[in-house]
Amino acid sequence: MNRKKIHVGDARIGMYVDEVCGSWMDHPFWKKAFRISNARILQTLQECGIHEVWIDVSKGLDVGVGADAFTEEDEKLKVDETLRSAITNVRKSERPVELQKELGQARIIHAKAKKEVASMFQEARMGKALQLEQVASLVDEISHSIMRNQCALLSLARLKSKDDYTYLHSVAVCALMIALGRQLGMEGDALRQAGMAGLLHDIGKIMTPEEVLNKPGSLTREEFDIMKQHPRGGWDILRASPGVSEITLDVCLHHHERLDGKGYPMKLSGESISLFARMGAVCDVYDAITSNRCYKSGWEPAEAIRKMAEWKDGNYDESVFHAFVKTVGIYPIGSLVRLESGRLAVVSDQFSGSLLSPKVVVFYSTRHREHLYPEMVELSRSQDAIAAIEKAAEWKFDPAMLQGLVQLSA
C-alpha cells in the first residue's frame, strides 16, 4: 500500500501529503494533496491543529524508523467499529407526513429561508441590529418541517452554489441542529434555541473579505488568521442585537473549538465547551464538507460521515457524533452507493429499523455501463445490499440529477 497515515509530528520535508485528516475549515491546506517542499509548509502543518495526515510513499519520502504508521485497512477497521457503535439504540424519528407531501412544503421553506437569511446578513453588514422576531419565525418553520419529516428539508440542504453557500449553509446547519437535538431528546425551547444558534452561527463571515472567504486555493498563514476571526466577529454582531440568547452567542463564538484544545478562537477544551457548541461543531463541519465550494468539491454524504468518524478523536464529542450518525444515517440521503448486484443507487430515505439498510433508487448498471429505469428498493426487504460508497464526480453524474431521483422516489 502506498498510502500511510502518520502523526504530523513525524512529517518531514520531502513527504507527499495525500490528504490532511480534518475539515478544510480548520487548516489552511485546501488542496487535497501537496508536497512538503520547505520548512514553512512543514511548520504550518505541525502548528495548525491537525493531528494526522495521509502520505503517499510512492510520491515522496516514507515515515522514519520507529514512527507509528497506519494502513488504509487499519483505518477502515477503526471507522467501521466507530460506526457500529453509533448505530445502536437508534431513537426512531416520527414522521406524521409522507416524504413526497413534505417535499413541496420544504421547497417553499428552503427558498424563503435563503431569501430571508440573505436579507438578514445584508442588514447586519450595514450595521443594523437583527430582527429576532423574524429569525424566530423562520426557525419555527424549519423546525416544523423537520418534525413532519426531517428527510425532506435535509435532502434539499446539500444543493448550494458558491454564490449562495453562506446563506444556505446557515439554513442547513439550523435544520441539522434541530434534527440532532431531537435525536438527543431535546424538546420545545431547547430545540428552538438549537435552531436559532445554527441559523446565526456563521454570521461573522459577513466581515471576512471576499478574497479570503472564496479564495480558490490554499490560504497564507495571514489569510487563515483572518478567516479564524469570524466566530468572534459574529459574537460582536449578535451581542449588539437585543434579545439574542446566551446559547446563540456561545455557539457562534465556539463552534470551531475542539475537545483537545486545538480549536479557535479561545482554545477551549473538554467540558468547558457547551453541549450546544459541540452540536454546532459537528453540524457545521458535515454541511461544509458535503457542499461544493469555489476551491473544493464537496464529499458524498456517506464519505463525509466516514471521514468524520476517522477524525473524531480530539475533534468531536463522541456521544454527540454518535447521535448525529443516528440522525442522518450511515448512508445519508443523497449518497451514491454501489450494490452487491453491481447496480448504482442513490439513497432516498432511511429505514428506521437499520441504518445499514436504507431505501434507495437503483438507476445504473455498472456491468453494462448503462442507465436503468429508476426503481425504488427497500434494502431491508431485499437480498441486495450496499457494497461500497461511490463518488458522483467519478461517474460524471450531475448532483441535481441524483437529487431528482430522491424526489422521484418520494
Summary of the structure (lengths in Angstrom):
residues: 410
radius of gyration: 21.0
end to end distance: 42.3
largest distance: 61.6
contacts: 1382
relative contact order: 0.10
helix: 50%
strand: 12%
